[in-house]
Amino acid sequence: MDISENEFRDFLFNNHRENFSTIIVGRREPIDWPDENFPPLHILLQQRSERKINEALDNLEGMVLGASELRLTRESDSTTRIDLVGNSESSGLTIIELKKSKQTERQAFSELLAYSNHFCTVFPGLKESSLTSILVAPMETRTTRDAYAQELVSNNKCILALVPKYENGKAQLSVYYPDATYYKWFENNLLDDRSIITVALAFQEIKGWIDLETGQEGVPAHSVKALNILTSSISNMLEANGYHSMCYSTQPWGEIASGLNLPFPNVIYVAAVNPFSSFRTAITEEGISGNSQAGRIAEVQAVHDQLSESEQEFWIETIEGNFHNRLIRLVRKEFEKLLKNKNNEKIRFEISLPDWYGLKTSFIDSVTVNHGDIYLTGLLREIHSEYMEYAYKPGVDYALYYSDDIPKYFYRSLRVFLPIWEILSGLGVGKEEQE
């Protein structure tokens, strides 16, 4: 651009204060998937992200820029300035940060996220996902491109990147869509049984509150309600801590419970995607290996090679163990909090770490039990929701795994245990296993 950042900012404010959206070009429809089968995970995530970008673009219609160089001042801190601030009925509060040089766009992206966070501090109760953040920059540095895609895919931010152009007194902002190669890092084997870690928290019967099934009447309604509240709360905590997980409870069938006199008949299971699974990433004498695309393995290898020699051998094992241990601590802490009581009675429980595949195929643990509702977080929730969108698509039967039991209404698909389990299992099967 043959114009400075400040001049470009002033030009936008003075000339496009009430029609900012009219100078945005390059919008396109989300990537198509013509195959009649359900798309692979990377295509699904690309479709979802591109829909989010287009929804954010739609919401900018009617936005009015209300301030230029808005000063943010805190006690004992230097004053910072936001390039442009807008607002509209659809986009809500909108923050725009401008950079014309690739040397400064990474800093601008960091500042943009910091400004969003600042407004959440000024207006308690506001979340960053409730406002719109726009980076106007060349998008030429990989760090910025990767960070932008990460915010779209994993952090559920309402964020846009626009590439600026200014010629002959006219401005143009081109929509930036992350390259398809980014999404290919998300492979179907993320959902493979070997990429899942499990925490099982088993606890005692609590008479009058969480009772076991008796006779042929099934699990008492108050027990079902209590178990679902526990798993729902644990699931919310996992969502807040960034885990992609499923959480559900079980109780043994009445005749089994009475016959075995189990000390801990109630079980809450948390199964979470393990980003450090040895199945996908392992250290061998030859270097980094695993069931994953070559590009991802090479990236991990590059990081591994820069570690101190003493750290290299057990690096993956250590970070995987830390990830698992943190999950255990979080589940335990939330459970103990939920079952605090006025009488200060301690609820007895134990924690185990079953193998996910073994748990799923165990007759005792997964068949001869009553299942509570299942709660999904993170990518697992998004993937299931996307699958159901396909399943309910008019005129096309995309319900590939459990189609006979897809309920009539969408809302009925959100908590039913067996269909969700079957769907996620089917989506996680690798291509070579399907054949």
C-alpha positions in Angstrom: 0.0 0.0 0.0 1.3 3.5 -0.8 -0.2 4.8 2.3 0.8 4.7 6.0 -1.1 2.6 8.6 -2.4 5.8 10.3 -3.5 7.3 7.0 -5.3 4.0 6.1 -7.0 3.9 9.5 -8.2 7.5 9.1 -9.3 6.8 5.5 -11.5 3.9 6.7 -13.0 5.9 9.5 -13.7 9.0 7.5 -14.9 7.3 4.3 -16.4 3.9 5.4 -17.7 4.6 8.9 -21.2 3.4 8.0 -20.5 1.1 5.1 -17.4 -0.9 6.2 -18.8 -4.2 4.9 -19.1 -2.8 1.3 -15.3 -2.8 0.8 -14.9 -6.4 1.8 -14.3 -8.7 -1.1 -13.4 -12.4 -1.7 -16.1 -14.1 0.2 -16.7 -17.7 -1.0 -18.9 -20.6 0.0 -17.4 -23.2 2.4 -15.6 -26.1 0.8 -17.9 -28.7 -0.7 -17.8 -32.4 0.0 -19.5 -34.1 -3.0 -19.0 -37.7 -1.7 -22.1 -39.3 -0.3 -20.1 -40.6 2.6 -19.5 -38.4 5.7 -16.5 -36.2 5.2 -13.2 -36.8 7.0 -12.4 -34.8 10.1 -10.2 -32.2 8.4 -12.9 -31.4 5.8 -15.6 -31.2 8.5 -13.5 -28.7 10.5 -12.7 -26.7 7.4 -16.4 -26.4 6.5 -17.3 -25.4 10.1 -14.5 -22.7 10.2 -15.4 -21.3 6.8 -19.1 -21.1 7.9 -18.0 -19.1 11.0 -16.0 -16.7 8.8 -19.0 -16.1 6.5 -21.4 -15.7 9.5 -19.0 -13.1 10.9 -19.0 -11.3 7.5 -22.8 -11.3 7.4 -22.9 -9.8 10.9 -20.7 -6.8 9.8 -23.5 -5.5 7.6 -24.9 -2.4 9.4 -21.8 -2.0 11.5 -20.9 1.6 12.3 -17.4 2.6 13.3 -17.7 4.6 16.5 -14.1 5.5 17.3 -10.7 5.7 15.9 -7.6 5.4 18.0 -9.6 4.5 21.1 -7.4 4.9 24.2 -7.3 2.1 26.8 -5.8 3.3 30.1 -5.2 1.4 33.3 -3.7 2.5 36.5 0.1 2.2 36.6 0.1 1.1 33.0 0.9 2.8 29.7 -1.9 3.9 27.4 -2.6 1.7 24.4 -4.8 2.5 21.4 -7.3 0.4 19.4 -7.2 1.4 15.7 -11.0 1.2 15.2 -14.0 0.2 17.3 -17.4 -0.5 15.8 -20.8 -1.8 16.9 -23.8 -3.3 15.3 -26.9 -5.3 16.2 -25.5 -8.5 14.7 -21.7 -8.2 15.3 -22.0 -6.6 18.7 -18.8 -4.8 19.9 -16.2 -5.0 17.1 -12.5 -4.3 17.5 -10.3 -3.7 14.5 -6.5 -3.7 14.5 -4.5 -2.6 11.4 -1.0 -3.5 10.3 0.3 -3.1 6.7 3.6 -4.9 7.3 4.2 -8.6 7.8 7.0 -7.6 10.3 4.4 -6.2 12.7 1.3 -8.4 12.0 2.1 -11.0 14.6 2.3 -8.2 17.3 -1.0 -6.8 16.0 -2.7 -10.2 16.4 -1.5 -10.5 20.0 -2.7 -7.0 20.7 -6.0 -7.7 19.1 -6.6 -10.7 21.5 -5.4 -8.5 24.4 -7.9 -5.8 23.6 -10.7 -8.3 23.5 -9.7 -9.5 26.9 -9.5 -5.9 28.2 -13.1 -5.3 27.3 -14.1 -8.5 29.1 -12.5 -7.0 32.2 -14.2 -3.6 31.7 -17.6 -5.3 31.3 -17.6 -8.3 33.7 -19.7 -11.1 32.3 -18.7 -10.4 28.7 -16.8 -13.3 26.9 -14.4 -12.9 24.1 -16.6 -15.1 21.9 -19.4 -12.5 22.3 -17.5 -9.8 20.5 -16.0 -9.6 17.0 -12.2 -9.2 16.5 -10.8 -8.2 13.1 -7.2 -8.3 12.1 -6.4 -6.2 8.9 -3.0 -7.4 7.9 -1.1 -9.0 5.0 -1.3 -12.5 6.6 2.1 -13.3 5.3 3.7 -14.8 8.4 3.1 -18.4 9.2 2.9 -17.7 13.0 0.0 -15.3 12.4 -1.8 -17.6 10.0 -1.5 -20.6 12.4 -2.6 -18.6 15.4 -5.7 -17.3 13.5 -6.7 -20.8 12.4 -6.2 -22.0 16.0 -8.6 -19.3 17.3 -11.2 -20.3 14.7 -10.9 -24.1 15.1 -10.2 -24.7 18.8 -10.9 -21.5 20.8 -14.4 -20.6 19.4 -13.6 -17.0 18.8 -15.6 -14.7 16.5 -12.6 -13.5 14.6 -11.8 -12.3 11.0 -8.7 -11.7 9.0 -8.8 -9.2 6.1 -6.0 -8.4 3.8 -5.8 -4.7 2.9 -5.3 -3.0 -0.4 -5.3 0.7 -1.3 -5.0 2.0 -4.8 -6.0 5.3 -6.5 -7.9 6.5 -3.4 -9.9 3.3 -3.0 -9.7 0.7 -0.2 -10.3 -3.0 -0.5 -10.3 -5.7 2.2 -10.0 -9.3 1.0 -11.3 -12.1 3.2 -8.6 -14.5 4.4 -9.5 -18.2 4.6 -7.0 -20.5 6.2 -5.3 -22.9 3.8 -6.8 -26.4 3.5 -3.4 -27.9 4.6 -3.9 -26.5 8.1 -7.0 -28.6 8.7 -5.2 -31.8 7.6 -3.3 -31.8 10.9 -6.7 -32.9 12.4 -6.8 -36.5 11.3 -9.5 -39.1 11.9 -7.2 -41.1 14.1 -7.6 -38.4 16.8 -10.8 -40.4 17.5 -9.1 -43.8 17.4 -9.5 -45.8 20.5 -5.7 -45.7 21.0 -5.9 -41.9 21.0 -8.3 -41.8 24.0 -7.4 -41.7 27.6 -9.9 -42.7 30.3 -10.5 -41.9 33.9 -13.1 -43.9 35.9 -14.3 -42.6 39.2 -16.3 -45.2 41.1 -18.1 -44.3 44.3 -20.5 -45.7 46.9 -24.2 -45.9 46.9 -25.6 -42.9 48.7 -28.9 -44.0 50.3 -31.8 -41.7 49.6 -29.8 -39.7 47.1 -28.1 -42.0 44.6 -29.7 -45.4 45.0 -29.3 -48.6 42.9 -31.9 -50.2 40.7 -34.2 -52.5 42.6 -36.6 -55.1 41.1 -37.8 -54.4 37.6 -38.5 -50.7 38.0 -35.1 -49.5 36.7 -32.9 -46.9 38.3 -34.8 -44.6 40.5 -35.6 -41.2 38.9 -33.9 -39.3 41.6 -30.7 -41.3 41.1 -30.8 -40.7 37.3 -31.2 -37.0 37.9 -28.3 -36.9 40.4 -25.9 -38.8 38.2 -26.7 -36.7 35.2 -26.1 -33.5 37.2 -22.7 -34.8 38.4 -21.6 -35.8 34.9 -22.9 -32.5 33.4 -21.0 -30.4 35.9 -17.8 -32.4 35.4 -18.3 -32.0 31.6 -18.7 -28.2 32.0 -15.5 -28.1 34.0 -13.6 -30.1 31.3 -14.9 -27.8 28.6 -13.6 -24.8 30.6 -10.2 -26.5 30.9 -9.9 -27.2 27.2 -10.5 -31.0 27.0 -12.1 -32.7 24.1 -14.0 -35.4 26.0 -17.1 -37.4 26.7 -18.5 -37.9 30.2 -21.2 -40.4 31.3 -22.2 -42.5 34.3 -23.1 -46.1 34.8 -24.8 -48.3 37.4 -24.9 -52.1 37.3 -28.2 -53.8 36.6 -30.1 -54.4 39.8 -29.7 -58.2 40.0 -25.9 -57.8 39.4 -25.6 -55.1 42.0 -27.5 -57.0 44.6 -25.6 -60.3 43.9 -22.1 -58.9 43.9 -22.5 -56.4 46.8 -20.2 -53.9 45.0 -18.6 -51.3 47.3 -18.5 -48.7 44.5 -21.4 -49.4 42.1 -21.7 -45.9 40.7 -19.1 -45.0 38.1 -18.4 -41.7 36.2 -16.3 -42.2 33.1 -14.3 -39.4 31.4 -12.8 -40.3 28.0 -10.7 -37.6 26.5 -8.7 -37.1 23.3 -5.1 -37.5 24.2 -3.0 -35.2 22.0 0.2 -36.9 23.1 -0.8 -40.5 22.5 2.1 -42.8 21.6 -0.1 -44.3 18.9 0.2 -41.0 17.0 3.6 -39.8 18.3 6.3 -42.0 19.8 10.1 -41.6 20.3 12.2 -44.5 19.0 15.9 -44.9 18.4 15.3 -43.7 14.8 13.5 -40.6 16.0 9.9 -39.5 16.1 7.4 -41.9 14.6 3.6 -42.7 14.8 0.4 -43.2 13.0 0.2 -39.6 11.6 0.9 -37.7 8.5 4.6 -37.1 7.7 4.4 -33.3 8.0 3.2 -33.4 11.6 5.8 -36.0 12.5 8.5 -33.8 11.0 7.3 -30.8 13.0 7.4 -32.8 16.3 10.8 -34.1 15.3 12.1 -30.5 14.8 10.9 -29.6 18.4 12.4 -32.8 19.9 15.8 -32.1 18.3 16.1 -28.8 20.1 15.5 -30.2 23.6 18.4 -30.8 25.9 19.8 -34.3 25.5 18.6 -35.3 29.0 15.0 -34.4 28.1 14.7 -36.0 24.7 14.3 -39.7 25.5 11.2 -39.4 27.7 9.8 -36.1 26.4 6.6 -37.4 24.9 6.0 -39.8 27.8 6.4 -37.0 30.3 4.1 -34.5 28.7 1.5 -37.3 28.1 1.7 -38.3 31.8 1.3 -34.7 32.9 -1.7 -34.3 30.6 -3.3 -37.5 32.1 -2.5 -36.6 35.7 -4.0 -33.1 35.3 -7.2 -34.7 34.0 -7.3 -37.0 37.0 -6.8 -34.1 39.4 -9.5 -32.0 37.8 -12.1 -34.8 37.8 -11.4 -35.7 41.4 -11.5 -32.1 42.6 -14.8 -31.4 40.8 -16.3 -34.7 42.2 -15.3 -33.9 45.7 -16.7 -30.4 45.4 -20.0 -31.6 44.1 -20.5 -34.1 46.9 -19.7 -31.8 49.8 -22.5 -32.0 52.3 -23.7 -30.2 55.5 -22.9 -33.2 57.6 -19.3 -33.3 56.5 -19.6 -36.9 55.5 -16.9 -38.2 53.3 -18.1 -40.1 50.2 -15.9 -43.1 49.5 -14.5 -43.5 46.0 -11.7 -44.9 44.0 -10.1 -43.9 40.7 -8.9 -46.2 38.0 -7.5 -45.7 34.5 -9.1 -48.3 32.2 -8.1 -48.8 28.6 -10.7 -47.2 26.4 -11.0 -50.1 23.9 -11.1 -52.6 26.7 -13.8 -50.7 28.6 -16.0 -50.4 25.4 -15.8 -54.1 24.7 -16.2 -55.3 28.3 -19.4 -57.1 28.9 -19.5 -56.3 32.6 -18.5 -52.6 32.3 -20.5 -51.6 29.2 -23.3 -54.1 28.6 -24.7 -55.1 32.0 -25.0 -51.6 33.2 -27.5 -48.7 33.0 -26.1 -45.7 31.2 -26.8 -42.1 32.1 -26.8 -39.3 29.6 -23.5 -38.6 27.8 -22.0 -35.1 27.7 -19.5 -34.0 25.0 -17.0 -31.2 25.1 -14.8 -29.4 22.6 -14.1 -31.0 19.3 -16.1 -34.1 20.2 -19.2 -32.0 20.7 -18.6 -30.1 17.5 -18.0 -33.2 15.5 -21.1 -34.9 16.8 -23.2 -31.8 16.0 -21.8 -31.6 12.5 -22.5 -35.3 12.0 -26.1 -34.8 13.1 -26.4 -31.8 10.7 -25.6 -34.3 7.9 -27.8 -37.0 9.3 -30.9 -34.6 9.2 -30.0 -33.2 5.8 -33.2 -33.3 3.7 -33.4 -36.0 1.1 -30.0 -37.5 1.9 -29.2 -40.3 4.3 -25.9 -39.5 5.8 -26.6 -41.4 9.0 -23.9 -44.0 8.3 -23.4 -45.5 11.7 -26.6 -46.2 13.6 -29.0 -44.8 11.1 -31.9 -47.0 12.3 -31.9 -45.3 15.6 -31.5 -41.6 14.6 -34.4 -40.0 16.5 -37.0 -37.9 14.7 -35.9 -34.6 16.3 -32.4 -33.3 16.5 -32.6 -32.5 20.2 -33.2 -36.1 21.0 -29.8 -37.0 19.6 -27.8 -34.8 22.1 -27.6 -37.0 25.2 -28.5 -40.6 24.1 -25.6 -42.7 25.0 -25.4 -45.5 22.4 -25.9 -43.6 19.2 -23.3 -41.0 20.2 -20.9 -43.7 21.1 -21.4 -45.6 17.8 -21.1 -42.4 15.8 -17.8 -41.3 17.3 -16.4 -44.8 17.1 -17.3 -45.0 13.4 -15.8 -41.6 12.6 -12.6 -42.6 14.3 -11.9 -45.7 12.3 -8.9 -45.2 10.0 -9.2 -45.8 6.3 -7.1 -48.9 6.4 -9.3 -50.4 9.1 -12.5 -49.7 7.2 -11.2 -51.7 4.2 
